Amino acid sequence: MSSATAHRPDTTRAIVQPADLHDEYVSRPASARKRARLAREVTSQVLLTLVLLLFLMPFIWMVATALKPGNEVFASPPSLFGSEILWSNFADAWTFVPFGRFMWNGLVVSVLGTVLVCVTSVFAAYSFARMRFRGRSALFALYLVTLLVPQEVVVIPMFIFMQELGWQNSYQALILPWAFTAFGTFLLRQFFLTVPRELEEAATVDGASRLRILLTIIVPIAKPAIGVLAVFTFINYWNSFLWPLIIISTQDMATVPIGLNSFLGQQGNQWQLLMAASTISMLPTALIVIFLQRHLVKGIALSGLGGR
């Protein structure tokens, strides 16, 4: 017994020593891999930060120019910040032209246009996704072909049509011609196709009409896709320049993009005021994107997976 106990420490030492050496051998590559992974993460973060700054540079330059004195906008050598920060440029931009009127016109056109586009797209998408009628696929394909027609091709016939109706310098002329979009119909149709038909069949058995099914079942489920359409449509109406430039001839009906052009040429080019007004004009679209960000991300993901 005593001889066996005395022999055990030698055996244990013989087994443990190679294990310690093995752990030490393994720990070195592990630490090296950890350092390499950390280096890759730092490098990727630095590159992503540089790319982010590159994309943000126009916005940063716009805001910095909006805070400069007017005589330092094109100073040489160029500098990001001027000799002083002039927050008063934002107030001057608001009063230099009736910019409040431009913002109001832009909001009216964008909000009403977005509501109309969403309503018409919901009904058209439901018809193409759920209703069965002869020639549905051909009609939908023809509907999608309109996406290939650029806006510049139709503005002149549309202008003549609006002139015949006497709608020049009016909100309806700014809104109605673009209230029916194949893009919105296509986007919502792809989402509607993913809604299980069993829900609709169960509602039909309970006596619900198609309109009630659409408003109480389909539309609540499709909120993310409708949110995506609303964001894109609002931005399109808000940034539209060509059509308002053609159909609007008075300053009191001008929208924001037309109003921004007023800072150039009247009393010299007021670049610092133009940049201040441009910064202000971004606020509504930024608020819309922030407010609907959750629906925007979810809607894009689900719409990309939709269709069958």
C-alpha positions in Angstrom: 0.0 0.0 0.0 2.7 2.4 1.0 4.8 1.5 -2.1 1.8 2.1 -4.4 1.0 5.5 -2.8 4.6 6.5 -3.1 4.6 5.6 -6.8 1.5 7.6 -7.6 3.0 11.1 -7.6 5.5 10.0 -10.3 2.7 8.7 -12.5 0.6 11.9 -12.0 3.6 14.0 -12.8 4.1 12.0 -16.0 0.6 12.5 -17.1 0.1 16.2 -16.1 3.3 17.6 -17.5 2.5 16.9 -21.2 -1.0 18.3 -20.6 0.4 21.5 -19.2 2.7 21.7 -22.2 -0.2 21.1 -24.5 -2.3 23.8 -22.9 0.5 26.3 -23.1 0.9 25.3 -26.7 -2.7 25.7 -27.5 -3.0 29.0 -25.6 -0.4 30.7 -27.8 -2.3 30.2 -31.1 -5.6 31.1 -29.3 -4.2 34.4 -28.2 -2.7 35.0 -31.6 -6.1 34.3 -33.2 -7.7 36.7 -30.7 -5.3 39.4 -31.6 -5.8 38.8 -35.3 -9.6 38.9 -34.9 -9.3 42.1 -32.9 -7.1 43.7 -35.6 -9.6 42.7 -38.2 -12.5 44.2 -36.2 -10.6 47.4 -35.7 -9.7 47.6 -39.3 -13.3 47.0 -40.5 -14.6 49.6 -38.0 -12.1 52.2 -39.2 -13.0 51.5 -42.9 -16.7 51.6 -42.2 -16.3 54.9 -40.3 -14.4 56.4 -43.3 -17.1 55.2 -45.7 -19.7 56.7 -43.4 -17.9 60.0 -43.3 -17.6 59.9 -47.0 -21.3 59.5 -47.5 -22.1 62.1 -44.8 -19.7 64.7 -46.1 -22.2 66.4 -48.4 -24.6 66.7 -45.5 -21.9 68.0 -43.2 -20.7 70.5 -45.8 -24.2 71.7 -46.3 -24.8 72.3 -42.6 -21.3 73.9 -42.1 -21.9 76.2 -45.1 -25.3 77.2 -43.7 -23.5 78.5 -40.6 -20.8 80.5 -42.5 -20.8 84.2 -43.3 -21.7 84.8 -46.9 -18.3 86.1 -47.9 -16.6 83.0 -46.7 -18.5 80.3 -48.6 -16.0 80.2 -51.4 -13.0 81.3 -49.4 -9.6 80.0 -50.6 -8.2 77.8 -49.2 -11.6 76.2 -48.4 -12.5 75.5 -44.8 -15.2 73.5 -43.3 -16.1 76.1 -40.7 -16.1 79.9 -41.1 -14.6 82.5 -38.8 -17.9 82.6 -36.9 -21.0 80.5 -36.4 -24.1 82.4 -37.7 -27.3 80.6 -36.5 -29.1 83.7 -37.8 -28.7 82.3 -41.4 -31.6 80.0 -40.7 -33.9 82.8 -39.7 -32.7 84.9 -42.7 -33.4 82.0 -45.0 -37.0 81.7 -43.6 -37.7 85.4 -44.3 -35.6 86.0 -47.4 -38.3 84.3 -49.4 -41.7 83.1 -48.3 -40.2 79.8 -47.3 -42.9 79.0 -44.8 -45.4 79.1 -47.7 -43.1 76.7 -49.7 -43.0 74.3 -46.8 -46.8 74.4 -46.3 -47.4 73.8 -50.1 -44.9 70.9 -50.0 -46.5 69.3 -46.9 -50.0 69.6 -48.4 -49.0 68.1 -51.7 -46.8 65.4 -50.1 -49.3 64.3 -47.4 -52.4 64.3 -49.7 -50.5 62.6 -52.5 -49.2 59.9 -50.2 -52.6 59.2 -48.9 -54.1 59.0 -52.4 -51.2 56.7 -53.6 -51.6 54.4 -50.7 -55.4 54.1 -51.1 -55.3 53.5 -54.9 -52.4 51.1 -54.6 -54.2 49.1 -51.9 -57.3 48.6 -54.0 -55.4 47.9 -57.2 -53.0 45.5 -55.4 -55.9 43.6 -53.8 -57.6 43.2 -57.2 -54.5 41.8 -58.8 -53.6 39.6 -55.8 -57.0 38.2 -54.7 -59.6 38.6 -57.4 -59.8 36.2 -60.3 -60.8 37.6 -63.7 -60.0 37.0 -67.3 -56.8 38.6 -68.5 -55.6 39.5 -65.0 -52.0 38.5 -65.6 -51.8 40.3 -69.0 -53.4 43.4 -67.5 -50.9 43.4 -64.6 -48.0 42.9 -67.0 -49.2 45.9 -69.0 -49.6 47.8 -65.8 -46.0 47.1 -64.9 -44.8 48.3 -68.3 -45.8 51.8 -67.3 -42.8 51.7 -65.0 -40.6 51.9 -68.0 -42.0 55.2 -69.1 -40.0 58.1 -67.7 -41.7 61.1 -66.3 -40.1 63.4 -68.8 -42.0 61.7 -71.6 -45.5 62.4 -70.1 -45.1 65.9 -68.7 -46.0 67.7 -71.9 -49.2 65.7 -72.6 -50.0 66.0 -68.9 -49.4 69.8 -68.9 -51.8 70.2 -71.9 -54.4 68.0 -70.2 -54.1 70.1 -67.0 -54.4 73.2 -69.0 -57.6 72.0 -70.7 -59.0 71.3 -67.2 -58.0 74.7 -66.0 -56.0 73.2 -63.1 -52.7 75.2 -63.5 -51.4 76.6 -60.3 -53.5 74.3 -58.2 -52.9 71.5 -55.6 -54.9 69.0 -57.7 -52.5 69.6 -60.6 -49.6 68.8 -58.4 -51.1 65.7 -56.8 -53.5 63.9 -59.0 -51.3 63.1 -62.1 -49.0 61.0 -59.9 -51.6 59.5 -57.6 -51.7 56.2 -59.5 -48.4 54.3 -59.5 -47.6 50.8 -60.8 -44.8 50.7 -58.2 -47.1 50.9 -55.3 -49.5 48.3 -56.8 -46.6 45.9 -57.5 -45.2 46.4 -54.0 -48.4 45.8 -52.1 -49.5 43.0 -54.5 -46.4 41.0 -53.6 -47.2 41.5 -49.9 -50.9 40.6 -50.3 -49.9 37.3 -52.0 -48.2 36.2 -48.8 -51.3 36.6 -46.6 -52.9 33.2 -46.1 -56.0 32.6 -48.0 -57.5 30.8 -45.1 -58.0 34.1 -43.3 -60.0 35.5 -46.2 -62.0 32.3 -46.6 -62.9 32.2 -42.9 -64.1 35.8 -43.1 -66.1 35.0 -46.2 -67.8 32.1 -44.4 -68.7 34.6 -41.6 -70.4 36.8 -44.2 -67.8 39.5 -44.6 -67.7 41.4 -47.9 -64.6 41.9 -49.9 -64.3 45.5 -48.8 -64.6 44.5 -45.2 -62.0 41.8 -45.6 -59.6 44.2 -47.3 -60.0 46.9 -44.6 -60.2 44.8 -41.5 -57.9 41.9 -42.3 -55.6 42.6 -45.3 -54.7 46.2 -44.6 -53.8 45.7 -40.9 -51.5 42.8 -41.8 -49.9 44.9 -44.6 -49.0 47.9 -42.4 -45.3 47.4 -42.9 -45.6 47.3 -46.7 -47.9 50.3 -46.7 -45.4 52.1 -44.5 -42.7 51.5 -47.0 -44.9 52.8 -49.8 -45.8 55.9 -47.8 -42.2 56.8 -47.1 -41.1 56.4 -50.7 -44.2 58.3 -52.0 -43.8 61.2 -49.5 -40.1 61.6 -50.5 -41.0 61.5 -54.2 -43.6 64.2 -53.8 -41.5 66.3 -51.5 -38.4 66.3 -53.8 -40.3 66.5 -57.1 -38.9 69.4 -59.2 -39.7 69.0 -62.9 -43.5 68.8 -62.7 -44.0 71.7 -60.2 -41.6 73.7 -62.3 -43.8 73.2 -65.4 -47.3 73.4 -63.9 -46.7 76.2 -61.3 -46.1 79.7 -62.4 -46.7 81.8 -59.2 -44.6 81.9 -56.1 -47.5 81.3 -53.7 -48.1 77.8 -55.1 -44.4 76.9 -55.3 -43.1 73.8 -53.5 -39.8 73.5 -51.6 -37.6 72.5 -54.6 -38.9 75.4 -56.6 -38.6 77.7 -53.6 -34.9 76.8 -53.1 -34.2 78.1 -56.6 -35.4 81.5 -55.4 -32.2 82.0 -53.4 -30.2 82.2 -56.7 -30.4 85.2 -59.0 -32.8 87.6 -57.3 -30.4 89.6 -55.1 -27.2 87.7 -55.9 -26.6 84.1 -55.1 -27.2 83.6 -51.3 -25.4 80.3 -50.9 -25.3 80.3 -47.1 -29.1 81.0 -47.0 -29.7 78.3 -49.7 -27.8 75.8 -47.6 -29.7 76.8 -44.5 -33.0 76.4 -46.3 -31.9 73.1 -47.7 -31.2 71.9 -44.2 -34.6 73.0 -43.0 -36.2 71.3 -46.0 -34.7 67.9 -44.9 -36.5 67.9 -41.6 -39.9 66.6 -42.7 -38.5 63.7 -44.7 -36.1 62.9 -41.8 -38.9 62.9 -39.3 -41.0 60.6 -41.6 -38.2 58.1 -41.9 -37.5 58.1 -38.2 -41.1 57.8 -37.3 -41.7 54.9 -39.7 -38.3 53.3 -39.4 -39.7 50.2 -37.7 -42.3 49.6 -40.4 -39.8 50.6 -43.1 -37.2 47.9 -42.2 -39.9 45.2 -41.6 -41.8 46.1 -44.8 -38.7 46.0 -47.0 -37.7 42.6 -45.5 -41.2 41.1 -45.9 -41.8 42.5 -49.4 -38.5 41.1 -50.6 -39.6 37.6 -49.4 -43.1 38.0 -50.8 -44.6 36.7 -54.0 -45.5 33.3 -55.2 
